[in-house]
Amino acid sequence: MTIQDVADHLVIGWDTIKEMQAKHLQRRFGKPKLHKLKQICHRRNPRGQGHRYLTIVLDLLSGAVVFVGDGKGVDALKPFWKRLRRSHAKIEA
C-alpha cells in the first residue's frame, strides 16, 4: 500500500503515517552496529558535479553501508575510526 492508502484506511493524516515510517526506518537502519564487523572496504565516490566526494565504508560480508563520510581524505574517515574503536570490532580484512 502507498502511504496515502494507509492513511485513508486508518483515517489519519498522510503526514502522521510518513512520520511513523521515518521513525521506524531510523530505528531500524539509523546507525549500524559495528561490533560484528569482520571485513570492510571503502571507496570514494564523486558527488554531483565538480570535485566533491563521499567516502563510503561497506561491510563486505553483508554488503551493508556502515559509514558515509564527506570528502575523500583521511579526515573523511576519522569519525568512522572513532566509532569502530569504541565498538571493539575484530576486523580481519
N, C-alpha and C positions, 0 to 999 in steps of 0.2 A: 504494500500500500504506500501511497505517497504521504507526505506529511499532512497535506490538506485533507486527504481521505481519512486519516486517523483523527485529525481534529474534528472533522464533520461527524464521524462515528461517535466520538466521545462528547461531542457538543461543547468543545472548549476551543480557545483561540489557537490559530496556527503558530503564533509566537511562543505559546506555552509548550507545545509539542517540540518545536525547534530547540528551545532552551533545555528541555529534558533530554533530547537527543545529544546535544552538545555536552552536557554534564556526563552522560553515560560514556560517550566517546573519550572524554578527558580522563575519566576514572580508568577506563579500560586500556587506553593507548597513550596516556599523557607522558609519563616519564618511565621508560623501560627499566626494568630491574637489571642491573649489571652484574650481580654476584654470580650468575650462572654462565657468564660468557666464557667461552673456551678459545674460539678462533674469531679474529676480527680482520677487517680490511678497511682501508679508507681510500677515498678518491676525491678529486677536486672537479667540480662541475661549473662551467660558466653560467652565470645568472644574468639573463637578458642580454642586451647589447653592451658593448664595452668590455672593460677588464675587471668585472666584479665576479667573484667566485663564492661558491659554497663548498665546504669540506664536509663530506658525509662519511660516517663510520657505520659499517654493516656487521651484523652477526653472521658469519659465514655458514654456520650450521642451519639457521632458520631463515636467513635472508632478510631479517628484520632490520630496519634502520634504527640504530640506537642513539645516534647523535647527529645533529646538523649544526655546523659552526659557520660563522660569517667570515669569509676570507679564505686565503689559501696558504698562509704561512704557519709557522709554529704557533703563533698566538691563537689561531682558529681552533686548535686542539687543546689548549690549556684547560678550559672548563671540563672537557671530557676526561682528561688525565686525572684531574682533581676528583671527579665523581668516581672514576674507576678505582683509584687508591682507597677511597672510603668504602667501596663495596667489597674489597678484599677478593676480587675475582682472580682466578688462576688462569691467566692467558697462556695458551700453549703456542699459538702461532698468530 
